[in-house]
Amino acid sequence: YIQELSYSYKKRGEHIKAMKILNDAVAKDVAKGSIDALEYRAWSLIYFYRDYQGTIADVDLVNKMSKRNYNICWGEPCGLLKGQALYKLGKYNEALAVFDTVLREEVKIGFKAEDNFLVHFYMGRCYQQLGNYQDALQSYEAVLKKDENYTEALYQVGMVYKAIGENDKAKSYLEKALYWVKKGKKMGEPYFERFDEVFEYQINDALAEL
């Protein structure tokens, strides 16, 4: 109930009070050996507050307390949250290792590795930031195999081709991304903005630079 009380304050924009209440819920939960509130806080810290170090600490504690390599934090793999946090901190190789663990653990419990498009997308972003463009393209292609009109993947493929000087390919992918973003097809959540969510002006700026 304490955890649920924090939701209302968060949705009203009273974030300091929301987090004080949530922190109390986490402390009480952890003292009892429960990770429910901790999982919710990890999810909140990364998506609402961009607290990357806090997210990593919470996910690590979730894994330690559960003694499992694969846990779910508010509907998403906790490893996805940790990987994104590492990515935003510029720790790309560490992020890739975490994402790889998520995929391997999902295969163990019966999922297909290719189905977690968010993991593949952020693996692509890590490879792209490292300048490993071939692996970046492979990761984005894994996303596009699941959804050939995934705007953010189309945009990032275009940006990779732009970076390596293949401007015709870059233009083709960027124009596809522009078409779909105008149709309203892109990453979107009702309460928060996902990392690397693409907007029309970004695509137009990239096209203008070709």
Sequence and secondary structure as in RCSB ss.txt:
>XXXX:A:sequence
YIQELSYSYKKRGEHIKAMKILNDAVAKDVAKGSIDALEYRAWSLIYFYRDYQGTIADVDLVNKMSKRNYNICWG
EPCGLLKGQALYKLGKYNEALAVFDTVLREEVKIGFKAEDNFLVHFYMGRCYQQLGNYQDALQSYEAVLKKDENY
TEALYQVGMVYKAIGENDKAKSYLEKALYWVKKGKKMGEPYFERFDEVFEYQINDALAEL
>XXXX:A:secstr
 HHHHHHHHHHTT HHHHHHHHHHHHHHHHHTT  HHHHHHHHHHHHTS  HHHHHHHHHHHHHHHT S  EETT
EEHHHHHHHHHHHTT HHHHHHHHHHHHHHHHHTT  GGG HHHHHHHHHHHHHHT HHHHHHHHHHHHHH TT 
HHHHHHHHHHHHHTT HHHHHHHHHHHHHHHHTT S   SS   TT   HHHHHHHHHT 
